[in-house]
Amino acid sequence: MGLFLLKRTLTLIGTLVGASIIVFLVLEILPGNAAQMLMGPDASPEAVAALATKLGLDLPAWTRYWHWIGGLLTGNLGDSYAYSSPVLDLILERLALTVPLAMLAMALTVVIALLVGVTAAARHNKLGDVGLMGMAQVGIAIPNFWFAILLILVFSVQLQWFSAGGFEGWGEGIFAGIKSLLLPALSLAVVQAAILARITRSAVLEVMREDFVRTARAKGVSQRAVLWTHVLRNAMIPVITVMGMQFSELLAGTIVVENVFYLPGLGRLIFQAISNRDLIVVRNCVMLLAAMVVIVNFVVDVLYAVIDPRIKASDI
């Protein structure tokens, strides 16, 4: 296990370094000038040049890259061009919404997918299996932004159970905060749950053909106990793999959904920063999302060894 963790940690560090270089270079080659955007189209070239010097935009690219990496390591991410406030404070403020939204969406995804996937596998080739997989196929085809609009029309406009947008804040209580995030989380979860349900069904069906399942049934273990205790655990490795990838997709999906529901989260901050050509905010937010994806994949790899002790460092 020690060698396994060492290899995965080194891979984690190398991936983060590579991601930082790609993020920096991609934003460097984008057309436009942050100083010109802030000063406006009618600003004089001298004023634009002075602002570029003040923001450090006149420094060589490699110098700005090392300054940025040093800031990441020390927690000094610089100040936003557009907001004139520390980028770290902006990100932490928005993460207080985006992280709970992504976690709530992931929880809904897992609960729905496992229930649908295991139930469909238990009724293999029966009406219940066909019906559930048909619903899953429809769920895969639905864009999350379209489903978000549909949820607003039904639950906000017609039934008036939820607000059509905005976030009341955690200061109003946990229940009020979760209620504000429930529709956005559901719009994010439906497509991912449909995909994960199909993966779960396939994995469970494969494990159900193993000899130890027949042995457990021969000993008199109930069908429910066999499915949820023995089969599901052994089917979780491909399921967890997909879950790790889906969490990163949920984080990326918040950019669209937060704008649909007008939520002041990280996704909306990125959208506004791109519009304002606030590259320092965009760079740090994109790097944060990349780091989250890499860390989630690292956690998934560690969970492999926890779920299946047979996995060795040489197997990965």
N, C-alpha and C positions, 0 to 999 in steps of 0.2 A: 504493500500500500504506500509506503514511503517513496519508493521509486516512481510509482504511478503519479503521486501528487507532485513530485519534483518535475517530471516531464510535462505535466499539464500546466504547472505554474510557469515554466520557461516558455511554453507555447503561448500562454496568456500574455506574458510580457512582450514577446516578439510580435504578436498580433496587434497589441495596443500601439507599439512603436510604428508598425507599418500603417495602421489606420490613421495615426496622427500625421504622417507624411502625406498620405493620399488626401486627407481632408484639407490640409494646408495648401497643397499644390492645386487642387481643384478650385478652391476659392481664389487662388492667386491668378489663375488664367481667365477668370470671369471678366467680361467687359464692364466698363464703368469705373467710377471713382467715388469713394465714400465722401471725400472732402467736397467734391463738386455737388454731390447729392445733398449734403447738408447745407451748403452755401446757396444752392439754387442755381438755375441756368443763367441768371443775369449777373452772377458774381464775377468780379475781375479775376484774371489769372493770378495776380499777385496775392489776392486774398485767399484763393484756393490753395496756392502753394504754401502760404503761411499756415493755414489750417492743417495741410498735409504734414508739414514739419512738426506741428504741435502734436498731432496724433501718431507720429512716428512712421508715417506711410512712405517717407522718403528714404528710409533705411533699406539696405539690401535684404533680399528675401530670406537668406539663411540667417541673418541677424535677428530678424523678426520671428523666425521659427524658433530659434533658441530662447528668445525672450518669452515666447508663448509657452514653450515646454517648461521653462523655469517657473513661470507663473502657475502652470497646472500643478507642478510638484509642491509649490508653497501655498497654494490656495489663493494666489493673487491673479485673477483672470482679467484684470484691467477694468476700464470704465467703458460703458456703452457710448457710442457716438451719438445716438439719437436720444437716449434717456438721460445721459449725463449722470449716471449712477453706477455703482459697482456691478459688474456682470454677475458675480457670484450671488449677490443679494437678489437680483432679478431671477436667476435660475432657481434658487432655493424657494423663493416665493411661489413660483409656478409649479415646482415639483410637489408642493403640498397638495396640489390638485391632480396632477398628471399621474403620479405614482399610485395614489388610491384608486384612480379611475382604471388604470391598467391592471391593478391587482384584483379589483372587483370584476372586471371583464374576464380576467383569467380564471377566477373562481367560478363564475357562471359558465365559462367554457368547459372547464373540467367536470363540473357537476352534470351539466346537460349531456356532454359527450359520453361520459362513463355510463350514465343511466341508459341512454339510447343505444350505445354500442353493445353493452353487455346484454341488455334486453333483446336486441335484435339477434345476437349470437345464440341466445338461449332458445329462440324461436326460429332457428335457421330454416329457410325455404318455406316458412309458413306466412300467413297473411300479415302477422305483426312485423315480421322481418321485412317483407316487401314494402309495407306501408311506412315504416320508420326510415328505411333506406331511401325511399322515394322522397320523403320530406327532407332528408339530409341532402339529396341531390339538388332539390330546389334551393335549400339554404346556401349551398356552395355557389349557385348562380346569382345570388342576390348581392349587389354592391352595398357595402355598409352605409354609404352616405344616402342611398335611396331608402334603405330600411330605416335610417335615422329620421328622414323626412316623414315616412309612413307612420312611425311611432309618434311623432309630434302631432300629426293629423288626428290619430286615433285617441291617444291618451291625454293630449294637451288641449287640442281644439274641440274635439267631440265630447270626450268624457270629463275633461278638465280635472284629471287626477294629479297631473304633474305640471310643473312649469315648462313652458316651451323653450326656455333657454336661460342662461345665466347661472350663477352659483351663489347660494346664500352665504357660504362661508362656514368654516368649522366652529366659529364663535356662536352660531345659532344652535349648536348641538350636533352630535354624531348622526342622529337619525335624520335631521334636516339635510346634512351634507350628503349622506348616502342616498336620500331621496332625490336630490338634485343630480346625482351621478348615475342613477339606476337606468334611465333611458339611454344615455350615451354608452354605458357599459354594455347594455343589452344589444345595442346596434353594432358594437364591436365584436361581441361574443358570438352572435348567431352564425356568421360565416365560419369562424374558427371552430365552433362546436360541431358544425356539420362535417367539416374535414376530419376532425379528431374522432368523431363517432364512427366514421367509416374505417379509420385506422384501428380503432379499438375493436370493432367487430371482427376485422380480419385477423388481428393478433389473438383474440380470444378463441376464434374458431381453430386456429392453428394449434394452440396449446391444448384445446379440448381433445385433440386426437392423440395426445401423448399417453404412454402406458400408465403413468402415475395417476392420471385422472380416472381411468377405468378401474384402477386398484382402489381408489378412494370410494368410487361408487359401489364397488363390490363389497366394501366394508360397511356399507349402509349409510355413508355420509349423504346428507340431503343435497339436492340439486343446487339450492341457493348457497349452501355452505361451500360446495365445490367451486361454484362460479366466483364468488366474492372473496373467498379465502385462499384457495389454491390456484385457480386458473388465472385470475386477474393479476396477482403478483408476478407470476411468471410471464405474463403478457405485457408487462409495464415498460420494458426497455424500449421497444419501438414507439410506444405511446409517449414516453418521457422525451424521446428524441424530437418528436413532432411538437410536443408542448414547449420545448426550449425554443424552437424556431418560431412558434406562434407568438410567444411573448414578445419577441422582437418585432413581429408584424403588428401586434397590438400597440406597441409604442409608436411605430410609424403611422398607424391608423389614427392615432389621437390627433395628428395634425389636421386631418380632414374633419373628424367628428367634433373636435373642439370648436372649429369654426362654424359648423352647422348649428351647434347648441350655444354658441357664443360663450364658451367657457374660457376663463383667463388662465389657461394652462401653458405647459411648455410648447405644445404644438402651435397654439396661437401666437406665442412669443416668437417662434421661428418664422411663422408667416409674416408677422409685422416687421421683423428684423430684415427679412429678404426684401420686403417692399421698401424699407428705408435704407437699403444698402448698408446695414449695420453689420459689417462682416465679422467684427470681433464677437458679437453675440451669436451669429450664425455658426461661426467656427467652434465656439465652446459648446453650444447646444448639440451640434452634430457629433462632436467628439464624445459628449456625454452619452448620447444615444448609442454610438458605436461601442463605448465601454460597457454599457449595460448589456448589449447583445453578447459581447465576448464573455463577460462575467457570467451571464446566464448559461451560456454553453459550457463554461468551466464547471458550474454547479451541476449541470446535467451529467457531465462526464463522471463527477464524483458520485452522483447518485447511482450510476451504473454499478459501481463497486459495492455500494451499500445494498442495493436490491439483489444483485447477483455476485456473491463472493468469489465465484469462479473466474471472474474477470481479472486478468493480470495486466501489468504495465505493458507487456509485450503484445497484448491483444489489441491495443488501441493505437 
